[in-house]
C-alpha cells in the first residue's frame, strides 16, 4: 500500500493541460471542477511550460508536442485521442473520420509518450453519430466522453495500466483553412460530411466560382422556426 499512497491519500495533485483556446476548454474546466469536488487538488493550465509537478497530468486538445522534461513533472501523463489507435494518430482524427463516413468513433485514453499518440491504451470507448450532427454537436459528444474517461481513470482503486498498441500505425495530417474548400460542381449531399465538419467562424466552408471566392455557413434550423 505504501507505493500507492500518492493515489489513495487525497488530495492528489492533478493538472489539465490545454495549450490553445479551443472548444475543449469547457470540458477541461469540468474535469477540474469534478476533481476538486471529489477532494483532489486540480488546476487548468494553458501553457505546457507552466505544468506543475504533481501526480497526474491530462493533456487535452494540445497542439504542441510535450517534451520529456515536462512529462517528468508528473507520475502519470495521459491523452484522450479519438481514433482506433494505432490507426489515425495525429491531428483532428474526429474530423478526418467523419469525412471518411465513419459514424462510430473510437475514443482512447492513452499514456502520453514518444512518438506522439503511441502510448499504451488504458481505455477504449465509442461515441456514435447518426450523420446529421454539425461540428459543435460532435465536439460536445467528444468532450463529454473525454470527461468520462478522465474521471473513470481517477476513480479507480489503483492507477490502471494500459496495453501496447497493436498493428501498423497510420497518421492524420493537421487540417488547414484550405481543407474547408467545397467543389461547386458537386451536390450538397455529396459534400455534406465535409460541410458539417467546418467551423463557421474559425474555418468556414468556401468555394471558388467565376473567379470569386464565396463563404458558405451552415446551421441547423430549430424545430418550429421554419
C-alpha positions as protocol buffer text, in pm:
chain_id: "A"
residue {
  index: 1
  type: UNK
  ca { x: 0 y: 0 z: 0 }
}
residue {
  index: 2
  type: UNK
  ca { x: 293 y: 234 z: 65 }
}
residue {
  index: 3
  type: UNK
  ca { x: 367 y: 253 z: -308 }
}
residue {
  index: 4
  type: UNK
  ca { x: 8 y: 360 z: -369 }
}
residue {
  index: 5
  type: UNK
  ca { x: -1 y: 625 z: -101 }
}
residue {
  index: 6
  type: UNK
  ca { x: 7 y: 904 z: -357 }
}
residue {
  index: 7
  type: UNK
  ca { x: -304 y: 755 z: -520 }
}
residue {
  index: 8
  type: UNK
  ca { x: -524 y: 663 z: -225 }
}
residue {
  index: 9
  type: UNK
  ca { x: -442 y: 953 z: 6 }
}
residue {
  index: 10
  type: UNK
  ca { x: -617 y: 1264 z: -123 }
}
residue {
  index: 11
  type: UNK
  ca { x: -568 y: 1528 z: -233 }
}
residue {
  index: 12
  type: UNK
  ca { x: -392 y: 1405 z: -543 }
}
residue {
  index: 13
  type: UNK
  ca { x: -227 y: 1679 z: -746 }
}
residue {
  index: 14
  type: UNK
  ca { x: -381 y: 1687 z: -1093 }
}
residue {
  index: 15
  type: UNK
  ca { x: -337 y: 1926 z: -1384 }
}
residue {
  index: 16
  type: UNK
  ca { x: -541 y: 1953 z: -1703 }
}
residue {
  index: 17
  type: UNK
  ca { x: -338 y: 2099 z: -1989 }
}
residue {
  index: 18
  type: UNK
  ca { x: -498 y: 2266 z: -2293 }
}
residue {
  index: 19
  type: UNK
  ca { x: -238 y: 2473 z: -2476 }
}
residue {
  index: 20
  type: UNK
  ca { x: -472 y: 2659 z: -2713 }
}
residue {
  index: 21
  type: UNK
  ca { x: -805 y: 2841 z: -2674 }
}
residue {
  index: 22
  type: UNK
  ca { x: -1007 y: 2554 z: -2816 }
}
residue {
  index: 23
  type: UNK
  ca { x: -1361 y: 2422 z: -2778 }
}
residue {
  index: 24
  type: UNK
  ca { x: -1222 y: 2170 z: -2529 }
}
residue {
  index: 25
  type: UNK
  ca { x: -1158 y: 2434 z: -2264 }
}
residue {
  index: 26
  type: UNK
  ca { x: -1506 y: 2400 z: -2111 }
}
residue {
  index: 27
  type: UNK
  ca { x: -1460 y: 2026 z: -2070 }
}
residue {
  index: 28
  type: UNK
  ca { x: -1119 y: 2074 z: -1913 }
}
residue {
  index: 29
  type: UNK
  ca { x: -1278 y: 2311 z: -1665 }
}
residue {
  index: 30
  type: UNK
  ca { x: -1544 y: 2050 z: -1592 }
}
residue {
  index: 31
  type: UNK
  ca { x: -1280 y: 1788 z: -1513 }
}
residue {
  index: 32
  type: UNK
  ca { x: -1107 y: 2030 z: -1275 }
}
residue {
  index: 33
  type: UNK
  ca { x: -1437 y: 2111 z: -1104 }
}
residue {
  index: 34
  type: UNK
  ca { x: -1530 y: 1746 z: -1056 }
}
residue {
  index: 35
  type: UNK
  ca { x: -1186 y: 1652 z: -923 }
}
residue {
  index: 36
  type: UNK
  ca { x: -1180 y: 1938 z: -674 }
}
residue {
  index: 37
  type: UNK
  ca { x: -1531 y: 1847 z: -559 }
}
residue {
  index: 38
  type: UNK
  ca { x: -1405 y: 1490 z: -504 }
}
residue {
  index: 39
  type: UNK
  ca { x: -1126 y: 1603 z: -275 }
}
residue {
  index: 40
  type: UNK
  ca { x: -835 y: 1630 z: -519 }
}
residue {
  index: 41
  type: UNK
  ca { x: -629 y: 1941 z: -593 }
}
residue {
  index: 42
  type: UNK
  ca { x: -677 y: 2010 z: -964 }
}
residue {
  index: 43
  type: UNK
  ca { x: -595 y: 2303 z: -1188 }
}
residue {
  index: 44
  type: UNK
  ca { x: -613 y: 2401 z: -1555 }
}
residue {
  index: 45
  type: UNK
  ca { x: -313 y: 2546 z: -1738 }
}
residue {
  index: 46
  type: UNK
  ca { x: -290 y: 2683 z: -2090 }
}
residue {
  index: 47
  type: UNK
  ca { x: 87 y: 2669 z: -2134 }
}
residue {
  index: 48
  type: UNK
  ca { x: 285 y: 2347 z: -2117 }
}
residue {
  index: 49
  type: UNK
  ca { x: 579 y: 2527 z: -1962 }
}
residue {
  index: 50
  type: UNK
  ca { x: 352 y: 2608 z: -1668 }
}
residue {
  index: 51
  type: UNK
  ca { x: 274 y: 2243 z: -1590 }
}
residue {
  index: 52
  type: UNK
  ca { x: 349 y: 2194 z: -1218 }
}
residue {
  index: 53
  type: UNK
  ca { x: 500 y: 1892 z: -1050 }
}
residue {
  index: 54
  type: UNK
  ca { x: 231 y: 1655 z: -932 }
}
residue {
  index: 55
  type: UNK
  ca { x: 66 y: 1318 z: -971 }
}
residue {
  index: 56
  type: UNK
  ca { x: -147 y: 1315 z: -1287 }
}
residue {
  index: 57
  type: UNK
  ca { x: -149 y: 1536 z: -1596 }
}
residue {
  index: 58
  type: UNK
  ca { x: -418 y: 1520 z: -1864 }
}
residue {
  index: 59
  type: UNK
  ca { x: -309 y: 1671 z: -2198 }
}
residue {
  index: 60
  type: UNK
  ca { x: -627 y: 1754 z: -2390 }
}
residue {
  index: 61
  type: UNK
  ca { x: -663 y: 1922 z: -2730 }
}
residue {
  index: 62
  type: UNK
  ca { x: -295 y: 2016 z: -2722 }
}
residue {
  index: 63
  type: UNK
  ca { x: -116 y: 2135 z: -3035 }
}
residue {
  index: 64
  type: UNK
  ca { x: 241 y: 2131 z: -2901 }
}
residue {
  index: 65
  type: UNK
  ca { x: 445 y: 1815 z: -2853 }
}
residue {
  index: 66
  type: UNK
  ca { x: 514 y: 1761 z: -2484 }
}
residue {
  index: 67
  type: UNK
  ca { x: 884 y: 1731 z: -2401 }
}
residue {
  index: 68
  type: UNK
  ca { x: 1030 y: 1459 z: -2178 }
}
residue {
  index: 69
  type: UNK
  ca { x: 1126 y: 1730 z: -1928 }
}
residue {
  index: 70
  type: UNK
  ca { x: 763 y: 1836 z: -1889 }
}
residue {
  index: 71
  type: UNK
  ca { x: 640 y: 1476 z: -1874 }
}
residue {
  index: 72
  type: UNK
  ca { x: 883 y: 1409 z: -1590 }
}
residue {
  index: 73
  type: UNK
  ca { x: 694 y: 1656 z: -1371 }
}
residue {
  index: 74
  type: UNK
  ca { x: 407 y: 1410 z: -1310 }
}
residue {
  index: 75
  type: UNK
  ca { x: 378 y: 1042 z: -1226 }
}
residue {
  index: 76
  type: UNK
  ca { x: 121 y: 978 z: -1498 }
}
residue {
  index: 77
  type: UNK
  ca { x: 67 y: 1170 z: -1821 }
}
residue {
  index: 78
  type: UNK
  ca { x: -246 y: 1094 z: -2020 }
}
residue {
  index: 79
  type: UNK
  ca { x: -403 y: 1189 z: -2353 }
}
residue {
  index: 80
  type: UNK
  ca { x: -752 y: 1140 z: -2498 }
}
residue {
  index: 81
  type: UNK
  ca { x: -740 y: 1058 z: -2870 }
}
residue {
  index: 82
  type: UNK
  ca { x: -1041 y: 993 z: -3092 }
}
residue {
  index: 83
  type: UNK
  ca { x: -930 y: 716 z: -3327 }
}
residue {
  index: 84
  type: UNK
  ca { x: -884 y: 340 z: -3337 }
}
residue {
  index: 85
  type: UNK
  ca { x: -518 y: 353 z: -3241 }
}
residue {
  index: 86
  type: UNK
  ca { x: -265 y: 284 z: -3379 }
}
residue {
  index: 87
  type: UNK
  ca { x: -473 y: 389 z: -3681 }
}
residue {
  index: 88
  type: UNK
  ca { x: -536 y: 760 z: -3701 }
}
residue {
  index: 89
  type: UNK
  ca { x: -256 y: 907 z: -3496 }
}
residue {
  index: 90
  type: UNK
  ca { x: -200 y: 1279 z: -3544 }
}
residue {
  index: 91
  type: UNK
  ca { x: -431 y: 1575 z: -3588 }
}
residue {
  index: 92
  type: UNK
  ca { x: -809 y: 1620 z: -3597 }
}
residue {
  index: 93
  type: UNK
  ca { x: -894 y: 1247 z: -3604 }
}
residue {
  index: 94
  type: UNK
  ca { x: -1264 y: 1308 z: -3540 }
}
residue {
  index: 95
  type: UNK
  ca { x: -1297 y: 1533 z: -3844 }
}
residue {
  index: 96
  type: UNK
  ca { x: -1098 y: 1304 z: -4071 }
}
residue {
  index: 97
  type: UNK
  ca { x: -1308 y: 1002 z: -3973 }
}
residue {
  index: 98
  type: UNK
  ca { x: -1635 y: 1189 z: -4029 }
}
residue {
  index: 99
  type: UNK
  ca { x: -1505 y: 1281 z: -4375 }
}
residue {
  index: 100
  type: UNK
  ca { x: -1442 y: 910 z: -4433 }
}
residue {
  index: 101
  type: UNK
  ca { x: -1804 y: 836 z: -4345 }
}
residue {
  index: 102
  type: UNK
  ca { x: -1737 y: 678 z: -4004 }
}
residue {
  index: 103
  type: UNK
  ca { x: -2027 y: 706 z: -3760 }
}
residue {
  index: 104
  type: UNK
  ca { x: -1897 y: 501 z: -3464 }
}
residue {
  index: 105
  type: UNK
  ca { x: -1591 y: 689 z: -3338 }
}
residue {
  index: 106
  type: UNK
  ca { x: -1340 y: 516 z: -3107 }
}
residue {
  index: 107
  type: UNK
  ca { x: -1209 y: 731 z: -2822 }
}
residue {
  index: 108
  type: UNK
  ca { x: -898 y: 618 z: -2633 }
}
residue {
  index: 109
  type: UNK
  ca { x: -733 y: 725 z: -2310 }
}
residue {
  index: 110
  type: UNK
  ca { x: -361 y: 661 z: -2358 }
}
residue {
  index: 111
  type: UNK
  ca { x: -29 y: 727 z: -2195 }
}
residue {
  index: 112
  type: UNK
  ca { x: 143 y: 1037 z: -2325 }
}
residue {
  index: 113
  type: UNK
  ca { x: 471 y: 919 z: -2477 }
}
residue {
  index: 114
  type: UNK
  ca { x: 703 y: 949 z: -2773 }
}
residue {
  index: 115
  type: UNK
  ca { x: 641 y: 925 z: -3060 }
}
residue {
  index: 116
  type: UNK
  ca { x: 313 y: 1116 z: -3046 }
}
residue {
  index: 117
  type: UNK
  ca { x: -4 y: 909 z: -2988 }
}
residue {
  index: 118
  type: UNK
  ca { x: 194 y: 585 z: -2949 }
}
residue {
  index: 119
  type: UNK
  ca { x: 132 y: 528 z: -2578 }
}
residue {
  index: 120
  type: UNK
  ca { x: -33 y: 230 z: -2414 }
}
residue {
  index: 121
  type: UNK
  ca { x: -412 y: 223 z: -2436 }
}
residue {
  index: 122
  type: UNK
  ca { x: -579 y: 237 z: -2096 }
}
residue {
  index: 123
  type: UNK
  ca { x: -941 y: 261 z: -2207 }
}
residue {
  index: 124
  type: UNK
  ca { x: -1122 y: 248 z: -2539 }
}
residue {
  index: 125
  type: UNK
  ca { x: -1483 y: 359 z: -2572 }
}
residue {
  index: 126
  type: UNK
  ca { x: -1705 y: 485 z: -2855 }
}
residue {
  index: 127
  type: UNK
  ca { x: -1935 y: 768 z: -2948 }
}
residue {
  index: 128
  type: UNK
  ca { x: -2191 y: 710 z: -3223 }
}
residue {
  index: 129
  type: UNK
  ca { x: -2334 y: 970 z: -3457 }
}
residue {
  index: 130
  type: UNK
  ca { x: -2639 y: 947 z: -3682 }
}
residue {
  index: 131
  type: UNK
  ca { x: -2490 y: 1151 z: -3965 }
}
residue {
  index: 132
  type: UNK
  ca { x: -2674 y: 1482 z: -3923 }
}
residue {
  index: 133
  type: UNK
  ca { x: -2469 y: 1632 z: -3640 }
}
residue {
  index: 134
  type: UNK
  ca { x: -2272 y: 1951 z: -3702 }
}
residue {
  index: 135
  type: UNK
  ca { x: -1922 y: 2011 z: -3565 }
}
residue {
  index: 136
  type: UNK
  ca { x: -2042 y: 2173 z: -3242 }
}
residue {
  index: 137
  type: UNK
  ca { x: -2260 y: 1874 z: -3158 }
}
residue {
  index: 138
  type: UNK
  ca { x: -1977 y: 1632 z: -3236 }
}
residue {
  index: 139
  type: UNK
  ca { x: -1734 y: 1828 z: -3021 }
}
residue {
  index: 140
  type: UNK
  ca { x: -1983 y: 1828 z: -2734 }
}
residue {
  index: 141
  type: UNK
  ca { x: -2014 y: 1450 z: -2755 }
}
residue {
  index: 142
  type: UNK
  ca { x: -1636 y: 1408 z: -2768 }
}
residue {
  index: 143
  type: UNK
  ca { x: -1591 y: 1650 z: -2479 }
}
residue {
  index: 144
  type: UNK
  ca { x: -1841 y: 1458 z: -2265 }
}
residue {
  index: 145
  type: UNK
  ca { x: -1663 y: 1131 z: -2342 }
}
residue {
  index: 146
  type: UNK
  ca { x: -1329 y: 1295 z: -2254 }
}
residue {
  index: 147
  type: UNK
  ca { x: -1464 y: 1396 z: -1914 }
}
residue {
  index: 148
  type: UNK
  ca { x: -1599 y: 1045 z: -1864 }
}
residue {
  index: 149
  type: UNK
  ca { x: -1269 y: 872 z: -1944 }
}
residue {
  index: 150
  type: UNK
  ca { x: -1060 y: 1107 z: -1730 }
}
residue {
  index: 151
  type: UNK
  ca { x: -1292 y: 1072 z: -1431 }
}
residue {
  index: 152
  type: UNK
  ca { x: -1308 y: 696 z: -1479 }
}
residue {
  index: 153
  type: UNK
  ca { x: -930 y: 683 z: -1454 }
}
residue {
  index: 154
  type: UNK
  ca { x: -926 y: 896 z: -1140 }
}
residue {
  index: 155
  type: UNK
  ca { x: -1197 y: 684 z: -972 }
}
residue {
  index: 156
  type: UNK
  ca { x: -1008 y: 354 z: -1000 }
}
residue {
  index: 157
  type: UNK
  ca { x: -892 y: 191 z: -672 }
}
residue {
  index: 158
  type: UNK
  ca { x: -538 y: 184 z: -811 }
}
residue {
  index: 159
  type: UNK
  ca { x: -385 y: 367 z: -1109 }
}
residue {
  index: 160
  type: UNK
  ca { x: -468 y: 148 z: -1413 }
}
residue {
  index: 161
  type: UNK
  ca { x: -203 y: 41 z: -1659 }
}
residue {
  index: 162
  type: UNK
  ca { x: -257 y: 23 z: -2033 }
}
residue {
  index: 163
  type: UNK
  ca { x: -183 y: -226 z: -2310 }
}
residue {
  index: 164
  type: UNK
  ca { x: 54 y: -163 z: -2602 }
}
residue {
  index: 165
  type: UNK
  ca { x: -96 y: -60 z: -2932 }
}
residue {
  index: 166
  type: UNK
  ca { x: -108 y: -343 z: -3186 }
}
residue {
  index: 167
  type: UNK
  ca { x: -79 y: -302 z: -3562 }
}
residue {
  index: 168
  type: UNK
  ca { x: 70 y: -71 z: -3820 }
}
residue {
  index: 169
  type: UNK
  ca { x: 11 y: 298 z: -3740 }
}
residue {
  index: 170
  type: UNK
  ca { x: -146 y: 546 z: -3980 }
}
residue {
  index: 171
  type: UNK
  ca { x: -139 y: 923 z: -3947 }
}
residue {
  index: 172
  type: UNK
  ca { x: -376 y: 1215 z: -3999 }
}
residue {
  index: 173
  type: UNK
  ca { x: -234 y: 1549 z: -4113 }
}
residue {
  index: 174
  type: UNK
  ca { x: -304 y: 1881 z: -3946 }
}
residue {
  index: 175
  type: UNK
  ca { x: -610 y: 2044 z: -4101 }
}
residue {
  index: 176
  type: UNK
  ca { x: -571 y: 2389 z: -4255 }
}
residue {
  index: 177
  type: UNK
  ca { x: -826 y: 2654 z: -4364 }
}
residue {
  index: 178
  type: UNK
  ca { x: -781 y: 2537 z: -4723 }
}
residue {
  index: 179
  type: UNK
  ca { x: -927 y: 2199 z: -4622 }
}
residue {
  index: 180
  type: UNK
  ca { x: -1268 y: 2367 z: -4588 }
}
residue {
  index: 181
  type: UNK
  ca { x: -1294 y: 2427 z: -4964 }
}
residue {
  index: 182
  type: UNK
  ca { x: -1602 y: 2282 z: -5136 }
}
residue {
  index: 183
  type: UNK
  ca { x: -1643 y: 2188 z: -5502 }
}
residue {
  index: 184
  type: UNK
  ca { x: -1922 y: 2397 z: -5663 }
}
residue {
  index: 185
  type: UNK
  ca { x: -1970 y: 2125 z: -5925 }
}
residue {
  index: 186
  type: UNK
  ca { x: -2071 y: 1867 z: -5663 }
}
residue {
  index: 187
  type: UNK
  ca { x: -2403 y: 1846 z: -5480 }
}
residue {
  index: 188
  type: UNK
  ca { x: -2454 y: 1946 z: -5117 }
}
residue {
  index: 189
  type: UNK
  ca { x: -2548 y: 1588 z: -5040 }
}
residue {
  index: 190
  type: UNK
  ca { x: -2221 y: 1461 z: -5182 }
}
residue {
  index: 191
  type: UNK
  ca { x: -2026 y: 1707 z: -4965 }
}
residue {
  index: 192
  type: UNK
  ca { x: -2243 y: 1706 z: -4655 }
}
residue {
  index: 193
  type: UNK
  ca { x: -1987 y: 1535 z: -4431 }
}
residue {
  index: 194
  type: UNK
  ca { x: -1739 y: 1799 z: -4543 }
}
residue {
  index: 195
  type: UNK
  ca { x: -1984 y: 2081 z: -4480 }
}
residue {
  index: 196
  type: UNK
  ca { x: -2085 y: 1965 z: -4132 }
}
residue {
  index: 197
  type: UNK
  ca { x: -1726 y: 1946 z: -4005 }
}
residue {
  index: 198
  type: UNK
  ca { x: -1642 y: 2312 z: -4074 }
}
residue {
  index: 199
  type: UNK
  ca { x: -1642 y: 2587 z: -3813 }
}
residue {
  index: 200
  type: UNK
  ca { x: -1848 y: 2883 z: -3936 }
}
residue {
  index: 201
  type: UNK
  ca { x: -1615 y: 3132 z: -3771 }
}
residue {
  index: 202
  type: UNK
  ca { x: -1268 y: 2979 z: -3743 }
}
residue {
  index: 203
  type: UNK
  ca { x: -1254 y: 2787 z: -4071 }
}
residue {
  index: 204
  type: UNK
  ca { x: -1578 y: 2830 z: -4268 }
}
residue {
  index: 205
  type: UNK
  ca { x: -1662 y: 2637 z: -4580 }
}
residue {
  index: 206
  type: UNK
  ca { x: -1589 y: 2823 z: -4901 }
}
residue {
  index: 207
  type: UNK
  ca { x: -1589 y: 2768 z: -5275 }
}
residue {
  index: 208
  type: UNK
  ca { x: -1446 y: 2940 z: -5578 }
}
residue {
  index: 209
  type: UNK
  ca { x: -1674 y: 3023 z: -5870 }
}
residue {
  index: 210
  type: UNK
  ca { x: -1647 y: 3263 z: -6166 }
}
residue {
  index: 211
  type: UNK
  ca { x: -1314 y: 3396 z: -6039 }
}
residue {
  index: 212
  type: UNK
  ca { x: -1466 y: 3480 z: -5700 }
}
residue {
  index: 213
  type: UNK
  ca { x: -1448 y: 3317 z: -5357 }
}
residue {
  index: 214
  type: UNK
  ca { x: -1763 y: 3267 z: -5152 }
}
residue {
  index: 215
  type: UNK
  ca { x: -1810 y: 3162 z: -4789 }
}
residue {
  index: 216
  type: UNK
  ca { x: -2086 y: 2916 z: -4709 }
}
residue {
  index: 217
  type: UNK
  ca { x: -2204 y: 2877 z: -4349 }
}
residue {
  index: 218
  type: UNK
  ca { x: -2420 y: 2602 z: -4204 }
}
residue {
  index: 219
  type: UNK
  ca { x: -2650 y: 2584 z: -3906 }
}
residue {
  index: 220
  type: UNK
  ca { x: -2950 y: 2377 z: -3804 }
}
residue {
  index: 221
  type: UNK
  ca { x: -3297 y: 2526 z: -3807 }
}
residue {
  index: 222
  type: UNK
  ca { x: -3463 y: 2469 z: -3473 }
}
residue {
  index: 223
  type: UNK
  ca { x: -3790 y: 2283 z: -3481 }
}
residue {
  index: 224
  type: UNK
  ca { x: -4089 y: 2512 z: -3510 }
}
residue {
  index: 225
  type: UNK
  ca { x: -3895 y: 2803 z: -3664 }
}
residue {
  index: 226
  type: UNK
  ca { x: -3924 y: 2703 z: -4030 }
}
